[in-house]
Amino acid sequence: MGRPSPGPRFPGRRLREAVAAMRLAVPPGVFRPRSDSWLLARWVRAEVRPGAAVADVCTGSGLLAVTAAVAGAGTVAAVDVSRRAVVAARVNARLNGVRVRALRGDLLEPLDGEPFDLIVSNPPYVPAATDELPAAGPARAWDAGRDGRALLDRICSQAPARLRPGGAVLLVHSNVADADRTLSLLRDRGLTADVVERAPGPLGPLLRERRAALERRGLLNPAAAGEELLVIRGWLPAAASRRAGLG
Ligand SMILES: C[S@@+](CC[C@H](N)C(=O)[O-])C[C@H]1O[C@@H](n2cnc3c(N)ncnc32)[C@H](O)[C@@H]1O
């Protein structure tokens, strides 16, 4: 790593073929991968270098962790607050013949100061009615406080310090959750950060249901026909990490 983004290696049909080759069990109560998951999986495949140490934060079924392991990562750690998700990630690693260390806990906390070459996350990012996060149930996979940033802000604050020199962070979220804030949090912590892909699409059912509230809060333009899924990549140039005493 430690280089500008190479971009996904499997655009279009080749991606669908690569993904179809993955075996994925998604038990009840575990987030079923959606378009944002598959979009980020494509970037994870492109980013992983042989032997890299990868962390997938908010792993759900383990899709991104397994993708990294299949792509040649040396070690892959996966974290989720849901017990069922942790079990699913372990099962899916086994189904695909790769090793993933799946742990239950809050974001990077169970990973105990380990450094990584790549940290990936598709966290909850849907703006909700309140700032109180669900303690259980399906909404824990998407509700993220009134501005949608309860988890994103913490990931952007924590992840840069956990990168090895030249390491990268890959995140996906909707444009309703304020990409400028993601970029500025990552840049403030020494990363070079950009939106590397924008995937426009119709509003999903949750955002449609919450549209009026999102418009009132200025999170969604009333003229917007849909939303954009954004892949954001931040990387820590090796020289900058030495200057900041991180490497
Ligand atoms: C949108 S799902 C993404 C799942 C998977 N990475 C994917 O892309 O399909 C978000 C996941 O974050 C988990 N989660 C929510 N809060 C968390 C936290 N504080 N720490 C770790 N995981 C969390 C949820 O249980 C859920 O599995």
The ligand as an SDF file (V2000), in Angstrom:
LIG
                    3D

 27 29  0  0  0  0  0  0  0  0999 V2000
  -24.4470   -2.0280    7.6510 C   0  0  0  0  0  0  0  0  0  0  0  0
  -23.9760   -3.4990    8.5220 S   0  0  0  0  0  0  0  0  0  0  0  0
  -22.5560   -3.9480    7.5260 C   0  0  0  0  0  0  0  0  0  0  0  0
  -22.2360   -5.4250    7.5250 C   0  0  0  0  0  0  0  0  0  0  0  0
  -21.1660   -5.8460    6.5180 C   0  0  0  0  0  0  0  0  0  0  0  0
  -19.8850   -5.1990    6.7910 N   0  0  0  0  0  0  0  0  0  0  0  0
  -21.5910   -5.5760    5.0930 C   0  0  0  0  0  0  0  0  0  0  0  0
  -21.0060   -4.6810    4.4750 O   0  0  0  0  0  0  0  0  0  0  0  0
  -22.4970   -6.2470    4.6020 O   0  0  0  0  0  0  0  0  0  0  0  0
  -23.2890   -2.8060    9.9870 C   0  0  0  0  0  0  0  0  0  0  0  0
  -22.8450   -3.8050   11.0680 C   0  0  0  0  0  0  0  0  0  0  0  0
  -22.2880   -3.0340   12.1430 O   0  0  0  0  0  0  0  0  0  0  0  0
  -22.5400   -3.7030   13.3620 C   0  0  0  0  0  0  0  0  0  0  0  0
  -22.3330   -2.7340   14.4510 N   0  0  0  0  0  0  0  0  0  0  0  0
  -23.1650   -1.7720   14.9020 C   0  0  0  0  0  0  0  0  0  0  0  0
  -22.5970   -1.0560   15.8920 N   0  0  0  0  0  0  0  0  0  0  0  0
  -21.3490   -1.5710   16.0710 C   0  0  0  0  0  0  0  0  0  0  0  0
  -20.2590   -1.2630   16.9330 C   0  0  0  0  0  0  0  0  0  0  0  0
  -20.3360   -0.2590   17.8360 N   0  0  0  0  0  0  0  0  0  0  0  0
  -19.1280   -2.0060   16.8570 N   0  0  0  0  0  0  0  0  0  0  0  0
  -19.0400   -3.0270   15.9800 C   0  0  0  0  0  0  0  0  0  0  0  0
  -20.0430   -3.3770   15.1230 N   0  0  0  0  0  0  0  0  0  0  0  0
  -21.1760   -2.6530   15.1590 C   0  0  0  0  0  0  0  0  0  0  0  0
  -23.9340   -4.2490   13.1790 C   0  0  0  0  0  0  0  0  0  0  0  0
  -24.1820   -5.3160   14.0720 O   0  0  0  0  0  0  0  0  0  0  0  0
  -23.8960   -4.6830   11.6950 C   0  0  0  0  0  0  0  0  0  0  0  0
  -23.5240   -6.0310   11.5910 O   0  0  0  0  0  0  0  0  0  0  0  0
  1  2  1  0
  2  3  1  0
  2 10  1  0
  3  4  1  0
  4  5  1  0
  5  6  1  0
  5  7  1  0
  7  8  2  0
  7  9  1  0
 10 11  1  0
 11 12  1  0
 11 26  1  0
 12 13  1  0
 13 14  1  0
 13 24  1  0
 14 15  1  0
 14 23  1  0
 15 16  2  0
 16 17  1  0
 17 18  1  0
 17 23  2  0
 18 19  1  0
 18 20  2  0
 20 21  1  0
 21 22  2  0
 22 23  1  0
 24 25  1  0
 24 26  1  0
 26 27  1  0
M  CHG  2   2   1   9  -1
M  END
$$$$
